[in-house]
């Protein structure tokens, strides 16, 4: 029973070893000569106005990014469904209708909460 999971475990092990090995070799071989001009944040040729770690972003940007991710994932699910919806029958249509209804309810909630307004 566990024998069918062995190829997946080997794949994960090889991927982890390759990733870790690549990072380790890059760290060991790469040049280690930091200086202030390399470590300074470049901002259009001017000195930075604010501390890089203390820069604050408006919450609006996060709401827009979150909305984009949600509807991007929706597209990932809708495109394959559109290819095979005839084979799925009414069950597939109903399942996608429920999925789209949940997303529509979320969009209406976001609109009413003011998440789509840019003031």
C-alpha positions as a Markdown table, in Angstrom:
| # | Residue | x | y | z |
|---|---|---|---|---|
| 1 | Unk | 0.0 | 0.0 | 0.0 |
| 2 | Unk | 2.8 | 2.4 | 0.8 |
| 3 | Unk | 4.7 | 1.2 | -2.3 |
| 4 | Unk | 2.7 | 3.5 | -4.6 |
| 5 | Unk | 3.9 | 6.5 | -2.6 |
| 6 | Unk | 7.6 | 5.7 | -3.0 |
| 7 | Unk | 8.0 | 7.4 | -6.4 |
| 8 | Unk | 6.5 | 10.6 | -5.0 |
| 9 | Unk | 8.7 | 10.5 | -1.9 |
| 10 | Unk | 11.7 | 10.0 | -4.2 |
| 11 | Unk | 10.6 | 13.0 | -6.3 |
| 12 | Unk | 10.2 | 15.2 | -3.3 |
| 13 | Unk | 13.6 | 14.1 | -1.9 |
| 14 | Unk | 15.4 | 14.8 | -5.2 |
| 15 | Unk | 13.6 | 18.2 | -5.5 |
| 16 | Unk | 14.6 | 19.1 | -2.0 |
| 17 | Unk | 18.2 | 18.0 | -2.5 |
| 18 | Unk | 18.5 | 19.9 | -5.8 |
| 19 | Unk | 17.0 | 23.1 | -4.3 |
| 20 | Unk | 19.1 | 23.0 | -1.2 |
| 21 | Unk | 22.2 | 22.1 | -3.2 |
| 22 | Unk | 21.7 | 24.9 | -5.6 |
| 23 | Unk | 21.3 | 27.4 | -2.8 |
| 24 | Unk | 24.3 | 26.1 | -1.0 |
| 25 | Unk | 26.5 | 26.1 | -4.1 |
| 26 | Unk | 25.4 | 29.7 | -4.9 |
| 27 | Unk | 26.2 | 30.9 | -1.4 |
| 28 | Unk | 29.6 | 29.2 | -1.4 |
| 29 | Unk | 30.7 | 30.2 | -4.9 |
| 30 | Unk | 29.1 | 33.7 | -5.1 |
| 31 | Unk | 31.1 | 36.8 | -4.3 |
| 32 | Unk | 30.9 | 38.0 | -0.7 |
| 33 | Unk | 32.0 | 41.6 | -1.1 |
| 34 | Unk | 29.2 | 43.8 | 0.4 |
| 35 | Unk | 29.7 | 47.5 | 0.5 |
| 36 | Unk | 27.4 | 50.4 | 1.4 |
| 37 | Unk | 26.7 | 51.3 | -2.2 |
| 38 | Unk | 25.6 | 47.8 | -3.0 |
| 39 | Unk | 23.4 | 47.5 | 0.1 |
| 40 | Unk | 21.7 | 50.9 | -0.4 |
| 41 | Unk | 18.2 | 50.9 | -1.8 |
| 42 | Unk | 18.1 | 52.5 | -5.2 |
| 43 | Unk | 15.2 | 55.0 | -5.6 |
| 44 | Unk | 15.4 | 56.8 | -8.9 |
| 45 | Unk | 18.9 | 58.1 | -8.2 |
| 46 | Unk | 17.8 | 59.9 | -5.1 |
| 47 | Unk | 18.4 | 59.1 | -1.4 |
| 48 | Unk | 15.6 | 57.1 | 0.1 |
| 49 | Unk | 13.1 | 59.3 | 1.9 |
| 50 | Unk | 11.9 | 56.7 | 4.4 |
| 51 | Unk | 13.4 | 53.8 | 6.2 |
| 52 | Unk | 13.0 | 50.7 | 4.0 |
| 53 | Unk | 11.8 | 48.5 | 6.8 |
| 54 | Unk | 9.4 | 51.2 | 8.1 |
| 55 | Unk | 7.7 | 51.9 | 4.8 |
| 56 | Unk | 3.9 | 51.5 | 5.1 |
| 57 | Unk | 1.5 | 50.6 | 2.3 |
| 58 | Unk | -2.2 | 51.4 | 2.3 |
| 59 | Unk | -4.5 | 48.5 | 3.1 |
| 60 | Unk | -6.2 | 49.2 | -0.3 |
| 61 | Unk | -3.3 | 47.6 | -2.1 |
| 62 | Unk | -3.7 | 44.4 | -0.1 |
| 63 | Unk | -7.4 | 44.2 | -0.8 |
| 64 | Unk | -6.9 | 44.7 | -4.5 |
| 65 | Unk | -4.2 | 42.0 | -4.5 |
| 66 | Unk | -6.4 | 39.6 | -2.6 |
| 67 | Unk | -9.3 | 40.2 | -4.9 |
| 68 | Unk | -7.0 | 39.6 | -7.9 |
| 69 | Unk | -5.8 | 36.3 | -6.4 |
| 70 | Unk | -9.3 | 35.1 | -5.6 |
| 71 | Unk | -10.5 | 35.7 | -9.2 |
| 72 | Unk | -7.3 | 34.4 | -10.7 |
| 73 | Unk | -7.9 | 31.1 | -8.9 |
| 74 | Unk | -11.5 | 31.2 | -10.2 |
| 75 | Unk | -10.1 | 31.3 | -13.7 |
| 76 | Unk | -7.9 | 28.3 | -13.0 |
| 77 | Unk | -11.0 | 26.3 | -12.0 |
| 78 | Unk | -13.4 | 27.6 | -14.7 |
| 79 | Unk | -11.2 | 27.0 | -17.8 |
| 80 | Unk | -10.8 | 23.2 | -17.3 |
| 81 | Unk | -14.5 | 23.0 | -16.4 |
| 82 | Unk | -15.4 | 24.7 | -19.6 |
| 83 | Unk | -13.4 | 22.1 | -21.6 |
| 84 | Unk | -15.2 | 19.1 | -20.1 |
| 85 | Unk | -18.6 | 20.4 | -18.9 |
| 86 | Unk | -20.5 | 18.3 | -21.4 |
| 87 | Unk | -19.0 | 15.1 | -20.0 |
| 88 | Unk | -19.8 | 16.2 | -16.4 |
| 89 | Unk | -23.5 | 16.6 | -17.0 |
| 90 | Unk | -25.8 | 18.4 | -14.6 |
| 91 | Unk | -23.7 | 17.5 | -11.6 |
| 92 | Unk | -20.8 | 19.5 | -13.1 |
| 93 | Unk | -23.0 | 22.4 | -14.0 |
| 94 | Unk | -24.5 | 22.5 | -10.5 |
| 95 | Unk | -21.1 | 22.2 | -8.8 |
| 96 | Unk | -19.8 | 25.1 | -10.9 |
| 97 | Unk | -22.9 | 27.1 | -10.2 |
| 98 | Unk | -22.4 | 26.7 | -6.5 |
| 99 | Unk | -18.7 | 27.7 | -6.9 |
| 100 | Unk | -19.6 | 30.8 | -8.9 |
| 101 | Unk | -22.4 | 31.7 | -6.5 |
| 102 | Unk | -20.0 | 31.6 | -3.5 |
| 103 | Unk | -17.6 | 33.9 | -5.4 |
| 104 | Unk | -20.4 | 36.2 | -6.4 |
| 105 | Unk | -21.6 | 36.5 | -2.8 |
| 106 | Unk | -18.0 | 37.4 | -1.8 |
| 107 | Unk | -17.8 | 40.0 | -4.5 |
| 108 | Unk | -21.1 | 41.6 | -3.4 |
| 109 | Unk | -19.9 | 41.6 | 0.2 |
| 110 | Unk | -16.6 | 43.2 | -0.8 |
| 111 | Unk | -18.5 | 45.9 | -2.9 |
| 112 | Unk | -20.8 | 46.7 | 0.0 |
| 113 | Unk | -17.9 | 46.8 | 2.5 |
| 114 | Unk | -16.2 | 49.4 | 0.3 |
| 115 | Unk | -13.3 | 47.2 | -0.7 |
| 116 | Unk | -13.7 | 48.2 | -4.4 |
| 117 | Unk | -13.7 | 52.0 | -3.7 |
| 118 | Unk | -10.4 | 53.9 | -4.1 |
| 119 | Unk | -10.6 | 57.0 | -1.9 |
